[in-house]
Amino acid sequence: MNSSSLQDKEIRCSINSSALKNLSERDKKHLWHPLTQHKLNPEMLPIVKAKGAVLYDEDGNQYIDGIASWYTAMYGHCNPVISDAITKQMKELDFVMFSGFTHRPAIELSEQLIAILPDNQEKIFFNDNGSTAIEAGIKMALQYYYNQGDKRDTLIAFEDGFHGDTFGAMSASGLSSYNGPFEDFLLKVERIPVPKDDTIDEVIQQLESILKNNSCAAFVFEPLVQGAAGMKFHSANGLDRLIEKCRQYDVLTIADEIMTSFGKTGKDFACDYLENKPDIICLSKALTAGMFPLSITSCSLEVYNAFLSDEVSKGFFHAHTFSAHPIGCAAALAGIALLNSPEILERRNYIEKAHQDFAAEIKNHNSVQEVRCMGVILAVDLKVQTDRYGALRDKLYKYFMEQGVNLRPLGNTVYTLPPYVITDEQLEKVYNSIKSILEII
Ligand SMILES: *Cc1c(COP(=O)(O)O)cnc(C)c1O
């Protein structure tokens, strides 16, 4: 090989590697993204940095994260309090299996969670994501009865609920537009509509007839707000009475607070609005402030006690390798310390008030069918028809991104659930981008 062809080769290599510097091109080579039809939507936007409420792409463009990256990063991206806590934990105890061993971060987190969860919650079981928290909750409920010689086979869930993508969670989810290939393999579920203030009695009757005619183990629900359904709200009083009815029939209740927890509805947990407390509660997402995948399934002593026995097999034989990961626990502890700190409370109150003002401002607009808010959640239903993943939704998403705002419409619903640390100006920008689409649809 002469020297000039060697040089050629070097030049070709360097061209290749600079072409490969483009992350979105490299992404296409080996990656398979969730919730994506790659043939129709091949482009992914590379994000290289995040700080507070802002995401930065490869070219230096900025996007306000109007939905806190699926409602996780509530204290802001790269929050130094949380990243310091994680770093410190990593250097002390990175990981140890949680069967046969225990550790301070998990113990402290259980204490802190029990202190803020509804009074009837006594035990914390660790998982590693939202779906597996639900999965564990469903299995707990089924085995709770099984251990007492009572085999039950039916779950109750709301229409349009979303609980995750593993089989149990997928079964409970009514929002199953894409469950087709799996439908024959799902658990048995009876569905009821969510209670509205004027339909409570009807829904109670429907529930009662399901409870009478089936062998029900648990009622699984998102309390007060159905996130993936489009931030749909229902009646707290109605939900309270549904829980009461389940209790009358000795059926366990499982609250999926994966989205609603840690202040989003205005209280620490959506269940704090209820008189009747669920037997089992699932938490994830903001639990670790978006910094680490972790989830928990908490339960009452009554549920836990049904697994105590001299027979080994009555224990809960369910585990994930990364259960109670110390780094996730450290992130969660730092997050809980922030949740009701004066700085974060001030922001939570500010956002809540600003949402209400904005809702009042746009509610009579021609393009607005309904606008609703609760805590830091603001949702606007547009007067248009669109599929959940339809063309208009894609168009709106693109339009928001072009304006430097990350909002992901769900069907005809545009919503924001911003990180608590969003600044007044950034929030104003989110509102302005929503206002501007009202003019173009
Ligand atoms: C996100 C979510 C889940 C699923 O959690 P994953 O971590 O994505 O598995 C379940 N329920 C609700 C209400 C959620 O918002």
The ligand as a Tripos MOL2 file, in Angstrom:
@<TRIPOS>MOLECULE
LIG
   15    15     1     0     0
SMALL
NO_CHARGES

@<TRIPOS>ATOM
      1 C1        -46.0350    5.7620   33.9010 C.3       1 LIG1
      2 C2        -47.1430    5.0900   34.5790 C.ar      1 LIG1
      3 C3        -47.1330    3.6970   34.8060 C.ar      1 LIG1
      4 C4        -46.0380    2.8030   34.2900 C.3       1 LIG1
      5 O1        -44.7990    3.1050   34.8200 O.3       1 LIG1
      6 P1        -43.4780    2.6230   34.0170 P.3       1 LIG1
      7 O2        -42.3540    3.0530   34.8840 O.co2     1 LIG1
      8 O3        -43.5130    3.3450   32.7060 O.co2     1 LIG1
      9 O4        -43.5750    1.1600   33.8470 O.co2     1 LIG1
     10 C5        -48.1940    3.1450   35.4880 C.ar      1 LIG1
     11 N1        -49.2070    3.9040   35.9340 N.ar      1 LIG1
     12 C6        -49.2620    5.2310   35.7520 C.ar      1 LIG1
     13 C7        -50.4210    6.0170   36.2770 C.3       1 LIG1
     14 C8        -48.2270    5.8740   35.0520 C.ar      1 LIG1
     15 O5        -48.2940    7.1930   34.8480 O.3       1 LIG1
@<TRIPOS>BOND
     1     1     2 1
     2     2     3 ar
     3     2    14 ar
     4     3     4 1
     5     3    10 ar
     6     4     5 1
     7     5     6 1
     8     6     7 2
     9     6     8 1
    10     6     9 1
    11    10    11 ar
    12    11    12 ar
    13    12    13 1
    14    12    14 ar
    15    14    15 1
@<TRIPOS>SUBSTRUCTURE
     1 LIG1         1 GROUP 0 **** ****
